[in-house]
Amino acid sequence: MSGPYAALEADMTRVDFAAIADAILVAYPDKDVLYALLLREWGVHVSDVIFTGQPGALAVAALVGWARSQGRALDLLAVTWSDRERECRPIQELARRWIAPPGIERPETGAPMADGPVALIPGVGDEAHARMKRSGQADSAVLPFVRGLCLVRVGERSAGTGFLIGRRTVLTTQSIMHGAAAAGVGGEDIRMTFEPAEDAAAVELTGAPGASWVGPSSEHAPSDVSGTPVGAEAERQLDFAVILLSGDAPPDRPVLTLPAQVPIVPPGDLVVIPNHPLGGAMTLTIGRLIAYSRAGARVTYEAETEPGSAGAPVFTLGGTLIALHHAKDIRDGRTISQGVPIWRIREAITAAGLALEAL
């Protein structure tokens, strides 16, 4: 993964990265203020990525190292510069040197819209509908994964999108399952259809027999449907469902690995969403990340998703899986979509006792 400053960062030395850490240390004598900034701007609980109990200098050095490992150290400088531009001379000097030298523009940023209402729309229309929005930049990174994508149907109706996270395991949203487990729907009535590709035949799989298809899951939060700001309940209610299959998916269908590392994806970054809008053919939708909720449990992006897109993976332009798409809303003529950060879902699945390496 790399950010808008990747070319500049490639020329930096250990001394340069140490200078960033020193400047941030000066700018944030209270580390909790820095941690709150990264939660608000990047949706990251810092305690998930470094040990926050260590002395401040070590904690900040670890933060810079974490950002550097993803090619995002200058993004870390940029977000602190935006926050403390007029208050910290070392931050100002480094920003002038690295972020905005002559001829280099600052990256675009999104509007802080994540806490507005985003309506949960799990249903699917009857008309098959496919729109392809392709980006040449996105194709090479994301297209290898789309063969692991499937259309999920419960009974006779089309429900939405899902994708392989194991050879016998599909991840989708709990909202599109519409209480199938509680209603006693058997796995034989849950069908996953994978589209044909140049080197892969179309295939349809079903859930494991009876109730044995039911894997770990989490309901959606009340704020996902009430139009209220995303609240603390969204930290626990992540709107995902794991479907256990009756047999192995073919080896030519790729499994999407849930990343262990929390990715750095600032507002303004492009996102790519392969999905089955309205139950139709697989489509690639390109959008731009807007913001994270205050709790870091939801992420919004401007992307024209449709009913039936719920359950789709959300990627960065570089092909990193970052979220599970589950909702959309229309605001002033713009389609604002919402997803659940994938690292939170990964934690919930492992906490439920399902070993990811055994899927």
Buried (B, 14 or more C-beta within 10 A) or exposed (E): BBBBBBEBBEEBEEEBBEBBBBBBBBBBEEBEEBBBBBBBBBBBBBEEBBEBEEEBEEBBBBBBBBBBEBBBBBBBBBBBBBBBEEEBEBBBEBBEEBBEEEEEEBBEBBEBBBBBBBBBBBBBBEEEBEEEBBEEEBEEBBBEBBBBBBBBBBEEEBBBBBBBBBBBBBBBBBBBBBEBBEEEBBBEBBBBBBBEBEEBEEBEBBBBEEEEBBBBBBBBBEBBBEEEBBBEBBBEBBBBBBBBBBEEBEEEBBBBBBBEEBBBBBBBBBBBBBBBBBBBBBBBBBBBBBBBBBBBBBBBBBBBBBBBBBBBBBBBBBBBBBBBBBBBBEEEEEBBBBBBBBBBBBBBBBEEEBEBEEB
